[in-house]
Amino acid sequence: MEFTKKRHSGRALLVTGGLVLSLALTACGSANNDNTTTTANTTPGKDCKKVGVLLPETDSSARWDSKDRPALTDGIKAKLPDATVLYNNAQGSATTQQTQAEADLANGACILVVAPVDGDASAAIVASAKAKNVPVIAYDRLIYSDDLSYYVSFDNEGVGKLQGQYIAEHYKDFVKGNNNNTVMINGGQTDNNALLFEKGAHETLQPLFDNKSLNLVYSTFTDKWDNAKAQTEMEGALTANANNVQIAYVANDGMAGTVIAALKAHNLNGKVLVTGQDATVSGIQNILTGDQAMTVYKNISKESSSTADLVAAISKGTDTASITNGLTVKNPKGSKAIASVLAQAVIVDKSNIIDTVLKDGFVTKADICKNLPAGTDTKGICS
């Protein structure tokens, strides 16, 4: 502010003199490390040794606690050996996740890794973290905030394309004449991934819908990826179409399991092409029994390793460009392009279980062969 009137000049000199004296004292104090605390580091996450990891739930998929939790906690400690990891799971509640994040921040977490329950609601977590100069990495699911620091996930639109591609390549094995009815049971609409899966699947399947090779009779998003609700949705679709359904696009293995339960009630399991995702033990078992056609294998170690690399780089103050390689993902509800790391997924069906999930140790032979019904064609896996 400029002082334009002469009668304020004396006061201005006093203020200026006071500022000079204050700066001089500060400079002397900074030099005397025994008596004065130096100015706090203003680079978000620099020298951070306490990392909050917040995952969304355990009900819709076994992956979160059995795969992501150990991969993240162990991976961060491996890349940043003196780090402390604070782990929380919100069990499907956005409110709980907000409370957990606030608690982590209050306990000194200086980097947060968040797989959001709700992409919109979790923007509040990013805002709270920014107020404390804490960077946030959105893990697996995007958070709708322009203040987000990084996003690590898979090419999720590509995942949907893989699911749609499998249907496009195999639907003729299930369609008989004009009986070509297709049901789409998508994930939770508050999860950006679910929107991307649906978009990718539609890009592949729309030409088949347009030329009437497939007839889309039912499509819905399933709140919170609720497995029980997916079964109810499938039962409704069967009732509305007099059990005349040949294709069931299902977004993940958890919901696929309950969709299969609905089909079994009408002796339709194995007669309907059912998709999935996550390559869970139950999903692989359903593939071996013939009740599920495919799943999508996302090697979580790639996702967690990239996240751990980012955490370590942020803490050490090193450049992250070699990790993100210039890739960005635009916040669809904002304006910012978020620096991102996106891994690629692969289709798994009965033909390549050995060469993918078993080879990588993602699932074990003992787990997938346990309690399989007698007579299951396991392609030599369980022999």
C-alpha positions, 0 to 999 in steps of 0.5 A: 500500500502506498502512503500518499499523505505527508502527515503519515510519513513519520508513522511510515518511517517507524513501521519501516524501521521496525521491519528492518530491525525485525529482519535483522533479528531474524537473520541473527536468530537463524544463524544461531542454531542453538537457540532458534528453530529454523523456518519449516520446509515449505515443499509439500511432503519433503522429509516426510516419514509418516505416510497415511494409507486409506483404502475404501472397503473390503466387501465388494472385492477381496483385493483391498485388504489381501493385496493392496494393503500389504503391497502398499505398506511393505512397498513404502517401507522398502522404498523409504525404510525409516517411514511409518505407515498409518493404515485405515480402511473405511469399510465403504463409508465416505464419512469414515474415510474423512474422519480417518484422514483427519486423524492421520493428519492430526497424528502427523501424516505428511503424505496421504495415499487415498483410494477413495470411497467417493471421488467427490466426497474425498475432495474434502480430504485433499482440501484438509491435506492442502491446508497442512501442506500435505500432498495426496496421491489418489490410489486406484480411484481418482479423486475429483480435486484440482489440488490432487498431487498424483494419481496412480491406477490402471488404464481403466477405460482400457480395462472396460475395452478388454471386457468388451473385447472378450464379449465381442470375440466370444458372444457367438458361443452363447447367442442362439438365433435371435436370443442375444440379450445382454445385461450390463451390471456396472460398478458404483457411480461415485467411483470414477473407475466404474464410469471408465469401465462402462465407457470402455466396454461400450466403445467396444460393444456399441457397434454390436448393439447398433447392428443388432448382433447383441440386444442391450436389455438392461444396464445399471450402475451398482451403488458401492459395488454392492455384491448383494445388490448386483444379485438383485439386479440380475434377478430383476433382469432375468424376470423382465426378460423371462430368463432370456439372457445370453450375455452378462457384462459384470464389472468385477469378480465380486458382483460376478459371483452373485450374478452367477448365484442368480443364474444358478437359481434358474439353471443358467450358470455356464450358459451365459457369458459372464465377465469379471475383473480383479482376478480374485481367487473366487473369480478364477474358481468360477472360470474353472467351473465354467460359470464365469468366462473371464476376468481382468488381471491387474497386477497390483504390485505395479500399482503399489510399486509406482505409489511407493516410488512417488512417496519416496521421491516426494519425501526425498525431494527428488524429481518425479518426472521419471515415474510419471513420464509426462502422463496426465489425467484430467480431473473430469470435474475440474480443470487440472491435468493430474500427473499420473501413472497408469499400468496396463491390465490383461485378460485372463480366461481358462486358457492362460491362468497358468501363464498369468496369475499363477506365474506371477504368484498373484494367486496360489494353486492351493487357493484356487484348487481348494473345494472345487467341485469334482469333475471341474476341468482345471486344465491340469492346474490342480492335478 
